[in-house]
Amino acid sequence: MPDDTAFHSPIDQETLDFLHGVLDSVRRGDAARIASLLERGLPPNLRDHKGDSLLMLAAYHGHHDTAAALLRHGADPELANDRGQTPLGGAVFKGDHAMVELLLAQGAHVDGVGPDGRTPLMLAAMFNRLELLELLLARGADPGVRDATGTSAVEAARKMGAEDAARRLEQLQAGA
């Protein structure tokens, strides 16, 4: 039987402090520090205790330069956190058009889903983010996708009271 004690050994305080510093640097948007650490071998897909990758944290906090540095160093734009949320979903939730553009340009799947089956288009519809709704549609998002409960983007918009998004999606259905 293989010895897995290395996986159960406590991490020393210096290493923990370093890791917390990395996470804080991403949350603050210290792109220069993160780029330097990545160049010296920091894993670009490092995650915190909730499964949030460095890219997810950069995307959620709106730090475009930090996200770009992570993506240049191989960060996975599809790496979901423990709740199944992707960086693209986080950027749509926050309403960050530029971050959505960056992530899509770097390989994020426009219809990528987590375990709940919600697409970024559904999130844009739910929060009545019309510019993002149009961007995602222009990039090929499928308005007919249903989440794990069977709810479509237009139904999600209606449930959340996002009338403008619901009308736009209904227009698409009518024209289809």
MARSEGU-141990 format. One record per residue: residue number from 1; residue in one letter; x, y, z of N, C-alpha, C, O in turn. Coordinates in steps of 0.1 Angstrom, whole numbers, plus 5000, padded with zeros to 4 digits. Example, Ala and Ser with C-alpha at 12.3 -4.5 7.8 and 13.67 -1.06 7.14 Angstrom:
! residues 2
NODE n res n.px n.py n.pz ca.px ca.py ca.pz c.px c.py c.pz o.px o.py o.pz
NODE 1 A 5132 4943 5078 5123 4955 5078 5132 4967 5078 5142 4967 5085
NODE 2 S 5128 4978 5071 5137 4989 5071 5129 5000 5079 5134 5011 5080
! end
This chain:
! residues 176
NODE n res n.px n.py n.pz ca.px ca.py ca.pz c.px c.py c.pz o.px o.py o.pz
NODE 1 M 5008 4988 5000 5000 5000 5000 5009 5012 5000 5018 5013 5008
NODE 2 P 5006 5022 4991 5014 5034 4991 5013 5043 5003 5003 5043 5010
NODE 3 D 5024 5049 5006 5025 5058 5018 5019 5071 5014 5025 5079 5006
NODE 4 D 5008 5075 5020 5002 5088 5017 5003 5098 5029 4995 5107 5030
NODE 5 T 5013 5095 5037 5014 5105 5049 5017 5119 5044 5014 5128 5052
NODE 6 A 5024 5120 5033 5027 5134 5028 5014 5142 5026 5015 5154 5027
NODE 7 F 5004 5135 5023 4991 5142 5020 4984 5146 5033 4975 5154 5033
NODE 8 H 4988 5140 5044 4982 5143 5057 4991 5151 5066 4987 5154 5078
NODE 9 S 5003 5154 5062 5012 5162 5070 5007 5176 5071 5002 5182 5061
NODE 10 P 5009 5183 5082 5005 5197 5083 5014 5205 5075 5026 5202 5074
NODE 11 I 5009 5216 5070 5016 5226 5062 5022 5236 5072 5015 5240 5081
NODE 12 D 5035 5239 5070 5042 5248 5080 5036 5262 5078 5030 5265 5068
NODE 13 Q 5037 5270 5088 5032 5283 5089 5037 5292 5078 5030 5300 5072
NODE 14 E 5050 5291 5074 5055 5299 5064 5049 5296 5050 5046 5306 5043
NODE 15 T 5046 5284 5047 5039 5280 5035 5025 5285 5035 5020 5291 5025
NODE 16 L 5018 5284 5046 5004 5289 5047 5004 5304 5045 4995 5309 5038
NODE 17 D 5013 5311 5051 5014 5326 5050 5016 5329 5035 5010 5339 5030
NODE 18 F 5025 5322 5028 5028 5324 5014 5015 5322 5006 5012 5331 4998
NODE 19 L 5008 5311 5008 4996 5308 5001 4985 5319 5003 4978 5323 4994
NODE 20 H 4984 5323 5016 4974 5334 5019 4978 5347 5012 4969 5354 5007
NODE 21 G 4991 5349 5011 4996 5361 5004 4993 5361 4989 4989 5371 4983
NODE 22 V 4994 5349 4983 4991 5347 4969 4976 5350 4967 4973 5358 4958
NODE 23 L 4968 5344 4975 4953 5346 4973 4949 5361 4975 4941 5367 4968
NODE 24 D 4956 5368 4985 4953 5382 4988 4958 5390 4976 4951 5400 4972
NODE 25 S 4969 5387 4970 4974 5394 4958 4965 5393 4947 4963 5403 4939
NODE 26 V 4959 5381 4945 4949 5380 4934 4937 5388 4937 4932 5395 4928
NODE 27 R 4932 5387 4949 4920 5395 4953 4922 5410 4951 4912 5417 4948
NODE 28 R 4934 5415 4954 4937 5429 4953 4941 5433 4938 4940 5445 4935
NODE 29 G 4943 5423 4930 4947 5426 4916 4961 5430 4914 4964 5438 4905
NODE 30 D 4970 5424 4922 4984 5427 4921 4990 5418 4909 4997 5408 4912
NODE 31 A 4987 5423 4897 4991 5415 4885 5006 5413 4884 5011 5402 4880
NODE 32 A 5014 5423 4888 5028 5422 4886 5034 5411 4896 5042 5403 4892
NODE 33 R 5029 5410 4908 5034 5400 4917 5029 5386 4912 5037 5377 4913
NODE 34 I 5017 5385 4908 5012 5372 4904 5020 5368 4891 5024 5356 4890
NODE 35 A 5022 5377 4882 5030 5373 4870 5044 5368 4873 5049 5359 4868
NODE 36 S 5050 5375 4883 5064 5371 4887 5063 5358 4894 5072 5349 4891
NODE 37 L 5054 5355 4902 5053 5342 4908 5050 5331 4898 5055 5320 4899
NODE 38 L 5041 5334 4888 5038 5324 4878 5051 5321 4870 5054 5309 4866
NODE 39 E 5059 5331 4867 5071 5329 4860 5081 5321 4867 5090 5314 4862
NODE 40 R 5080 5321 4881 5089 5313 4889 5083 5299 4893 5089 5292 4901
NODE 41 G 5071 5296 4887 5066 5283 4889 5053 5281 4897 5049 5270 4899
NODE 42 L 5047 5292 4901 5035 5291 4908 5024 5284 4899 5023 5288 4888
NODE 43 P 5018 5274 4904 5008 5267 4896 4996 5276 4892 4990 5282 4902
NODE 44 P 4993 5278 4880 4982 5288 4876 4968 5283 4880 4959 5292 4880
NODE 45 N 4967 5271 4883 4954 5266 4887 4952 5263 4902 4944 5255 4906
NODE 46 L 4961 5269 4910 4960 5268 4924 4946 5273 4929 4940 5282 4923
NODE 47 R 4941 5266 4939 4927 5269 4944 4928 5272 4959 4937 5267 4966
NODE 48 D 4918 5279 4963 4916 5281 4978 4908 5270 4984 4904 5261 4978
NODE 49 H 4904 5272 4997 4897 5262 5004 4883 5260 4999 4876 5250 5003
NODE 50 K 4877 5269 4991 4864 5267 4985 4864 5262 4971 4854 5262 4964
NODE 51 G 4877 5259 4966 4878 5255 4953 4879 5266 4943 4880 5263 4931
NODE 52 D 4879 5278 4947 4881 5290 4938 4895 5290 4933 4905 5291 4940
NODE 53 S 4896 5289 4919 4910 5290 4913 4914 5305 4914 4906 5314 4917
NODE 54 L 4927 5307 4912 4932 5321 4911 4925 5328 4900 4922 5340 4902
NODE 55 L 4922 5322 4889 4915 5329 4878 4900 5332 4883 4896 5343 4879
NODE 56 M 4894 5323 4890 4880 5326 4895 4881 5339 4904 4872 5347 4902
NODE 57 L 4891 5339 4913 4891 5351 4922 4894 5364 4914 4888 5374 4916
NODE 58 A 4903 5363 4904 4906 5375 4896 4894 5379 4888 4891 5391 4887
NODE 59 A 4887 5369 4882 4875 5373 4874 4864 5378 4883 4858 5388 4880
NODE 60 Y 4862 5372 4895 4851 5377 4903 4854 5391 4909 4844 5399 4911
NODE 61 H 4867 5394 4911 4870 5407 4917 4873 5417 4906 4877 5429 4909
NODE 62 G 4872 5413 4893 4873 5423 4882 4887 5427 4879 4890 5439 4875
NODE 63 H 4897 5419 4882 4911 5422 4880 4916 5417 4866 4921 5405 4865
NODE 64 H 4914 5425 4856 4916 5420 4842 4931 5417 4839 4934 5406 4833
NODE 65 D 4940 5425 4844 4954 5422 4842 4959 5410 4849 4967 5402 4843
NODE 66 T 4954 5407 4861 4957 5395 4868 4952 5383 4861 4959 5373 4859
NODE 67 A 4939 5384 4856 4933 5373 4849 4941 5370 4836 4943 5359 4833
NODE 68 A 4945 5381 4829 4952 5379 4817 4966 5372 4819 4970 5363 4812
NODE 69 A 4973 5376 4830 4985 5370 4834 4983 5355 4837 4991 5346 4832
NODE 70 L 4973 5352 4844 4970 5338 4847 4967 5330 4835 4972 5319 4833
NODE 71 L 4959 5335 4826 4956 5328 4813 4968 5327 4805 4970 5316 4799
NODE 72 R 4977 5336 4804 4989 5335 4796 4998 5324 4802 5006 5318 4794
NODE 73 H 4997 5321 4815 5005 5311 4821 4997 5297 4822 5002 5288 4829
NODE 74 G 4986 5296 4815 4980 5283 4814 4968 5281 4824 4964 5269 4825
NODE 75 A 4963 5291 4830 4951 5289 4839 4940 5284 4830 4937 5288 4819
NODE 76 D 4932 5275 4836 4921 5268 4829 4909 5277 4831 4903 5278 4842
NODE 77 P 4903 5283 4820 4891 5291 4821 4879 5283 4824 4868 5289 4827
NODE 78 E 4879 5270 4824 4868 5261 4827 4868 5255 4841 4859 5248 4844
NODE 79 L 4879 5258 4848 4880 5252 4861 4870 5257 4871 4870 5269 4875
NODE 80 A 4860 5249 4875 4849 5253 4883 4853 5252 4898 4862 5243 4902
NODE 81 N 4847 5260 4906 4849 5259 4921 4840 5248 4927 4834 5240 4919
NODE 82 D 4840 5246 4940 4833 5236 4947 4818 5236 4945 4811 5227 4947
NODE 83 R 4813 5248 4941 4799 5250 4938 4795 5248 4923 4784 5250 4919
NODE 84 G 4806 5245 4915 4804 5243 4901 4804 5256 4893 4800 5256 4881
NODE 85 Q 4808 5267 4899 4808 5280 4892 4822 5282 4885 4832 5279 4890
NODE 86 T 4821 5287 4872 4833 5289 4864 4836 5304 4865 4828 5312 4869
NODE 87 P 4849 5307 4861 4852 5322 4860 4843 5330 4851 4839 5341 4854
NODE 88 L 4839 5324 4840 4829 5331 4831 4816 5333 4838 4811 5344 4837
NODE 89 G 4811 5324 4845 4799 5326 4853 4800 5337 4863 4791 5345 4865
NODE 90 G 4812 5337 4870 4815 5347 4880 4815 5361 4874 4810 5371 4879
NODE 91 A 4821 5362 4862 4822 5375 4855 4809 5380 4850 4805 5392 4851
NODE 92 V 4800 5370 4846 4787 5374 4841 4779 5378 4854 4772 5389 4853
NODE 93 F 4780 5371 4864 4772 5374 4877 4776 5389 4881 4767 5396 4885
NODE 94 K 4789 5392 4880 4793 5405 4884 4790 5416 4874 4791 5428 4877
NODE 95 G 4787 5412 4862 4783 5422 4851 4796 5428 4845 4795 5439 4840
NODE 96 D 4807 5421 4845 4820 5426 4840 4822 5422 4825 4827 5411 4822
NODE 97 H 4817 5431 4816 4818 5429 4802 4832 5426 4797 4834 5417 4789
NODE 98 A 4841 5434 4801 4855 5432 4797 4861 5419 4801 4868 5412 4793
NODE 99 M 4858 5414 4813 4862 5401 4818 4856 5390 4810 4863 5380 4807
NODE 100 V 4843 5392 4807 4836 5381 4799 4843 5380 4785 4846 5369 4780
NODE 101 E 4846 5392 4779 4853 5392 4766 4867 5385 4767 4870 5377 4759
NODE 102 L 4874 5388 4778 4887 5382 4780 4886 5367 4781 4894 5360 4774
NODE 103 L 4877 5362 4789 4876 5348 4792 4872 5341 4779 4877 5330 4776
NODE 104 L 4862 5346 4772 4858 5340 4759 4869 5340 4749 4871 5330 4742
NODE 105 A 4877 5350 4748 4888 5351 4739 4899 5341 4743 4906 5336 4734
NODE 106 Q 4899 5337 4755 4910 5327 4760 4905 5313 4762 4911 5305 4769
NODE 107 G 4893 5310 4756 4888 5296 4756 4877 5292 4765 4874 5280 4765
NODE 108 A 4872 5301 4773 4860 5298 4781 4849 5294 4772 4846 5300 4762
NODE 109 H 4842 5283 4776 4831 5278 4768 4818 5287 4770 4814 5288 4782
NODE 110 V 4813 5292 4760 4801 5301 4761 4789 5294 4768 4781 5301 4775
NODE 111 D 4788 5281 4766 4777 5274 4772 4782 5264 4783 4775 5255 4786
NODE 112 G 4793 5267 4789 4799 5259 4799 4789 5259 4811 4784 5269 4815
NODE 113 V 4788 5247 4817 4779 5246 4829 4785 5239 4841 4795 5231 4839
NODE 114 G 4780 5241 4852 4784 5234 4864 4773 5223 4867 4765 5220 4858
NODE 115 P 4774 5217 4879 4765 5206 4882 4750 5210 4882 4741 5202 4879
NODE 116 D 4747 5223 4884 4733 5228 4883 4728 5230 4869 4717 5232 4867
NODE 117 G 4738 5230 4859 4734 5231 4846 4732 5245 4841 4728 5247 4829
NODE 118 R 4734 5255 4849 4732 5269 4845 4743 5274 4836 4755 5272 4839
NODE 119 T 4739 5280 4825 4749 5285 4816 4752 5300 4819 4744 5306 4826
NODE 120 P 4762 5306 4814 4764 5320 4816 4752 5328 4810 4749 5339 4816
NODE 121 L 4746 5324 4799 4735 5330 4794 4723 5331 4804 4716 5341 4805
NODE 122 M 4721 5320 4811 4711 5320 4821 4713 5330 4832 4704 5337 4836
NODE 123 L 4726 5331 4836 4730 5341 4846 4727 5355 4841 4722 5363 4848
NODE 124 A 4731 5358 4829 4729 5371 4823 4714 5374 4822 4710 5385 4825
NODE 125 A 4706 5364 4819 4692 5366 4818 4686 5368 4832 4677 5377 4833
NODE 126 M 4690 5360 4841 4684 5361 4855 4687 5375 4861 4678 5380 4868
NODE 127 F 4698 5381 4858 4702 5394 4864 4700 5405 4854 4705 5417 4856
NODE 128 N 4692 5403 4843 4688 5413 4834 4700 5421 4828 4699 5433 4826
NODE 129 R 4711 5414 4826 4723 5420 4820 4722 5419 4805 4728 5410 4799
NODE 130 L 4715 5428 4799 4712 5427 4785 4725 5428 4776 4726 5421 4766
NODE 131 E 4735 5437 4779 4747 5437 4771 4754 5424 4771 4759 5419 4760
NODE 132 L 4755 5417 4783 4761 5404 4783 4753 5394 4776 4758 5385 4770
NODE 133 L 4740 5395 4778 4731 5385 4771 4734 5386 4756 4735 5376 4749
NODE 134 E 4734 5398 4750 4737 5400 4736 4751 5395 4732 4753 5388 4722
NODE 135 L 4761 5398 4740 4774 5393 4738 4775 5378 4737 4781 5372 4728
NODE 136 L 4769 5371 4747 4769 5357 4748 4761 5351 4736 4766 5341 4730
NODE 137 L 4750 5357 4732 4743 5352 4721 4751 5353 4708 4751 5344 4700
NODE 138 A 4758 5365 4707 4767 5367 4695 4778 5357 4694 4783 5354 4683
NODE 139 R 4782 5352 4706 4793 5342 4706 4788 5328 4705 4796 5318 4707
NODE 140 G 4775 5326 4703 4770 5313 4701 4763 5306 4712 4760 5294 4712
NODE 141 A 4760 5314 4723 4752 5308 4734 4739 5303 4729 4732 5309 4721
NODE 142 D 4735 5291 4734 4722 5285 4730 4711 5288 4740 4712 5283 4752
NODE 143 P 4702 5296 4736 4691 5300 4746 4681 5289 4749 4673 5290 4758
NODE 144 G 4682 5278 4742 4674 5266 4744 4679 5257 4755 4671 5247 4758
NODE 145 V 4691 5258 4759 4696 5249 4770 4688 5250 4782 4683 5261 4786
NODE 146 R 4686 5239 4789 4679 5239 4802 4689 5234 4813 4697 5226 4811
NODE 147 D 4686 5240 4825 4695 5236 4836 4690 5223 4842 4682 5216 4836
NODE 148 A 4696 5219 4853 4693 5206 4859 4679 5204 4863 4674 5193 4865
NODE 149 T 4672 5216 4866 4658 5215 4870 4649 5216 4858 4636 5216 4859
NODE 150 G 4654 5217 4846 4646 5219 4834 4642 5233 4830 4634 5235 4821
NODE 151 T 4649 5243 4837 4645 5257 4834 4654 5262 4823 4666 5260 4823
NODE 152 S 4648 5270 4814 4655 5276 4803 4659 5290 4807 4655 5295 4818
NODE 153 A 4667 5297 4799 4671 5311 4802 4659 5320 4803 4659 5328 4812
NODE 154 V 4650 5319 4794 4638 5328 4795 4630 5325 4807 4625 5335 4813
NODE 155 E 4629 5313 4811 4621 5309 4823 4628 5315 4836 4622 5319 4845
NODE 156 A 4642 5313 4836 4650 5318 4847 4648 5334 4848 4647 5339 4859
NODE 157 A 4648 5340 4837 4647 5355 4837 4633 5359 4842 4632 5368 4851
NODE 158 R 4623 5352 4838 4609 5354 4843 4608 5352 4858 4603 5360 4865
NODE 159 K 4614 5341 4863 4614 5338 4877 4620 5349 4886 4616 5352 4897
NODE 160 M 4631 5355 4880 4638 5366 4887 4633 5380 4885 4638 5389 4890
NODE 161 G 4622 5381 4876 4617 5394 4874 4625 5402 4864 4624 5414 4863
NODE 162 A 4633 5395 4856 4642 5402 4846 4634 5403 4833 4637 5396 4824
NODE 163 E 4625 5412 4833 4615 5413 4821 4622 5417 4808 4618 5411 4798
NODE 164 D 4632 5426 4808 4639 5429 4796 4646 5417 4789 4645 5415 4777
NODE 165 A 4653 5410 4798 4659 5398 4793 4649 5388 4788 4651 5381 4777
NODE 166 A 4639 5386 4795 4628 5376 4791 4622 5380 4778 4621 5371 4769
NODE 167 R 4619 5393 4776 4614 5397 4763 4624 5395 4752 4620 5390 4741
NODE 168 R 4636 5398 4754 4646 5396 4743 4647 5381 4740 4648 5378 4728
NODE 169 L 4648 5372 4749 4649 5358 4747 4636 5353 4740 4636 5344 4731
NODE 170 E 4624 5358 4744 4612 5354 4737 4612 5359 4723 4606 5352 4714
NODE 171 Q 4618 5371 4720 4619 5375 4706 4627 5365 4698 4624 5362 4686
NODE 172 L 4638 5360 4704 4646 5350 4697 4638 5338 4694 4639 5332 4683
NODE 173 Q 4630 5333 4704 4622 5321 4702 4612 5323 4691 4609 5314 4683
NODE 174 A 4606 5335 4691 4596 5338 4681 4601 5338 4667 4595 5335 4657
NODE 175 G 4614 5343 4666 4620 5344 4653 4627 5331 4648 4631 5330 4637
NODE 176 A 4628 5321 4657 4634 5309 4654 4626 5299 4646 4630 5288 4642
! end
